Amino acid sequence: MSATTDQAQWQAWMDEGYVYLAQWLNMLSDKQLDEPSGLAGWTRRHVLAHVGFNARALGRLVHWAASGEATPMYADESARAAEIAHGALLPVPELRELVRTEQFRLNVALHLLEPAEWEVTVVTAQGRAVPAGTIPWLRAREVWVHAVDLQAGADFPDFPADLLDALIIDVVQTRRRREQSPALVLAPLDRDEEWIIEAPGTPIRVLGRAADLARWLTGRGVREVRSATGEPLPDLGPWL
């Protein structure tokens, strides 16, 4: 696909993912937001605080692209954690409104970017230089994956097939760059292609449906994933 086609697809996934997350969020009572999420040490409140403030942080990158003023997602390494801790303590109506409002603001800001501004280089929270046109994808993966973290019923098999493939490719590329994974050959049972993470040592061939591989690769648990030889699956460590 061309960069323009990619961007349009990413924006569509971002919008669809937010609707998907909101659908599950609306099924949770205010009291249920105090319960644990799928992420260790985080309640559902923490997940929502992160989702809301992530949109605001990505909005800073949009401002960077539009103005030329370097405005990173976070002022320093502790700022992200501080925002989440603060947001998790907000009254529930404010927390729900934070998620809605920040998604709306990000969407508006993205639609106001001029064509040339999509090509401006910005820097992600992980320190990676990317064109601003990547921002919708960065948001799309957040809303889809964190919908699962709410543990209200969302799960990876619900994701569009092409989104799952893009997510797996993203995680594979991230783990390659960081050299944080053993050598793997990912062999989805419901796809005609395989994905490879190159690293020293004999690669482990891992089998499973694409949805189950995506769940495992993003650190959301092991379900219906196994090595071809029956050996234990390696601990991959955090994805982001």
C-alpha positions in Angstrom: 0.0 0.0 0.0 1.0 3.6 -0.5 1.7 5.9 2.4 -1.6 7.6 1.8 -3.5 4.3 1.7 -1.8 3.2 4.9 -2.7 6.4 6.6 -6.4 6.2 5.6 -6.5 2.6 6.9 -4.8 3.5 10.1 -7.3 6.3 10.7 -10.2 3.9 10.0 -8.7 1.4 12.5 -8.3 4.1 15.1 -12.0 5.2 14.8 -13.2 1.6 14.8 -11.0 0.7 17.7 -12.3 3.6 19.8 -15.9 2.5 19.1 -14.9 -1.1 20.1 -13.3 0.1 23.3 -16.3 2.4 24.2 -18.7 -0.5 23.6 -17.0 -2.6 26.3 -16.5 0.4 28.6 -20.2 1.2 28.5 -20.9 -2.3 29.7 -18.9 -1.7 32.9 -20.5 -0.1 35.9 -18.7 2.7 37.8 -18.0 0.3 40.6 -16.5 -2.3 38.2 -13.9 0.2 37.2 -12.2 -0.2 40.6 -11.6 -3.9 39.8 -8.3 -5.3 38.4 -7.6 -5.0 34.7 -5.7 -7.4 32.6 -2.4 -5.5 33.4 -0.5 -6.3 36.5 -0.9 -3.6 39.2 -3.5 -1.7 37.2 -7.2 -1.4 37.8 -9.6 -0.7 35.0 -9.3 3.0 36.1 -5.6 2.9 35.3 -6.3 1.5 31.8 -8.8 4.3 31.1 -6.5 7.0 32.5 -3.8 5.7 30.2 -6.1 5.6 27.2 -7.3 9.1 27.8 -3.9 10.6 28.4 -2.3 8.7 25.5 -4.7 10.5 23.2 -3.5 13.8 24.7 0.1 12.8 24.4 -0.3 11.9 20.7 -2.0 15.2 20.3 1.3 16.8 21.3 2.9 15.0 18.3 0.1 16.4 16.1 0.9 19.9 17.4 4.6 19.2 16.6 3.8 18.3 13.0 1.5 21.3 12.6 3.6 24.0 14.2 7.2 22.7 13.8 7.6 23.2 17.6 9.1 20.1 19.1 6.5 18.9 21.7 7.3 15.4 22.8 4.6 13.1 24.1 5.9 13.4 27.7 8.3 15.8 29.3 10.3 13.0 30.9 10.2 9.3 31.7 8.1 9.8 34.9 5.5 12.1 33.3 3.5 9.2 31.7 3.3 7.3 35.0 2.3 10.4 36.9 -0.5 11.1 34.5 -1.9 7.6 34.8 -1.7 7.7 38.6 -3.5 11.0 38.7 -6.1 10.0 36.2 -6.9 6.8 38.1 -8.0 8.9 41.0 -10.4 11.0 39.1 -14.2 10.7 39.8 -15.5 8.1 37.4 -17.7 10.6 35.4 -14.6 12.7 34.9 -12.5 9.7 33.9 -15.1 8.5 31.4 -15.3 12.1 30.0 -11.5 12.2 29.8 -11.5 9.2 27.4 -14.2 10.6 25.2 -12.9 14.2 25.1 -9.3 13.4 24.4 -10.2 11.0 21.6 -12.4 13.7 20.0 -9.7 16.3 20.3 -7.1 14.0 18.8 -9.4 13.2 15.9 -10.1 16.9 15.2 -6.4 17.7 15.3 -5.5 14.9 12.9 -8.1 16.0 10.4 -6.8 19.6 10.5 -3.3 18.5 9.4 -2.2 19.7 6.0 -0.9 17.0 3.5 2.8 18.2 4.0 2.4 18.1 7.8 1.8 14.3 7.7 5.4 13.9 6.5 6.9 15.9 9.4 9.2 13.7 11.6 8.1 13.4 15.2 9.5 11.2 18.0 7.4 8.6 19.9 7.6 8.0 23.6 10.0 5.1 22.9 12.3 7.5 21.1 11.6 6.4 17.6 11.5 9.0 14.8 8.5 8.5 12.6 6.4 10.6 10.2 3.3 12.2 11.7 1.3 10.0 9.4 2.0 7.1 11.7 0.1 8.7 14.6 -3.3 7.1 13.7 -1.6 3.7 13.8 0.0 4.4 17.2 -3.5 5.3 18.5 -5.2 2.4 16.8 -3.1 -0.2 18.5 -3.7 1.5 21.9 -7.4 1.4 21.7 -7.8 -2.1 20.3 -5.3 -3.7 22.7 -6.4 -1.8 25.8 -10.0 -2.8 25.1 -8.9 -6.3 25.8 -7.2 -5.1 29.0 -10.5 -3.9 30.4 -11.4 -7.6 30.7 -15.0 -6.9 29.9 -15.3 -9.4 27.0 -13.1 -7.9 24.3 -10.6 -10.3 22.8 -8.2 -10.5 19.9 -10.3 -12.8 17.7 -12.7 -9.8 17.4 -10.0 -7.7 15.7 -10.2 -7.3 11.9 -7.8 -9.8 10.2 -5.7 -7.2 8.5 -5.4 -5.2 11.7 -4.2 -8.4 13.5 -1.5 -8.9 10.8 -0.4 -5.3 11.1 -0.2 -5.6 14.9 1.9 -8.8 14.7 4.2 -7.1 12.2 4.5 -4.1 14.4 5.4 -6.2 17.4 7.9 -8.3 15.4 9.6 -5.1 14.2 9.7 -3.7 17.7 11.3 -6.8 19.1 13.8 -6.9 16.3 14.9 -3.3 16.9 15.3 -3.8 20.6 16.9 -7.2 20.3 14.7 -8.3 23.2 13.4 -11.6 21.8 14.8 -15.0 21.1 14.9 -16.2 17.5 11.3 -17.1 16.5 9.4 -18.2 13.5 5.7 -17.3 14.0 3.6 -19.7 12.0 -0.1 -18.7 12.1 -2.4 -21.6 11.4 -4.9 -19.4 9.7 -2.5 -17.5 7.4 -0.4 -18.3 4.4 2.6 -16.3 5.6 5.1 -16.5 8.5 6.9 -13.8 10.5 10.5 -14.1 11.7 12.3 -12.6 14.6 16.0 -13.0 13.9 18.3 -13.4 16.9 21.2 -15.6 17.9 20.4 -19.3 18.4 18.2 -21.8 16.8 14.8 -20.3 16.1 11.7 -21.6 17.9 8.8 -22.3 15.6 5.6 -21.1 17.3 2.2 -22.2 16.1 -1.3 -20.7 16.7 -4.0 -18.6 15.1 -3.0 -15.1 14.3 -5.3 -13.7 17.1 -3.6 -16.0 19.7 -0.1 -15.2 18.4 -1.0 -11.4 18.7 -2.2 -12.0 22.3 1.0 -13.8 23.3 3.3 -11.3 21.4 1.7 -8.3 23.2 2.0 -9.9 26.6 -1.7 -10.5 27.0 -1.4 -14.2 27.9 -0.9 -17.6 26.3 -3.9 -19.3 24.8 -3.8 -21.9 22.0 -0.2 -21.1 21.2 2.6 -23.7 21.3 6.0 -24.5 20.0 6.3 -26.9 17.1 8.6 -29.2 19.1 6.6 -29.0 22.4 9.3 -27.1 24.3 8.1 -24.3 26.6 7.5 -21.0 25.1 10.0 -18.3 26.0 9.3 -15.3 28.2 9.3 -12.4 25.7 9.2 -9.5 28.2 7.3 -6.3 27.7 6.3 -5.2 24.3 6.1 -1.4 24.8 
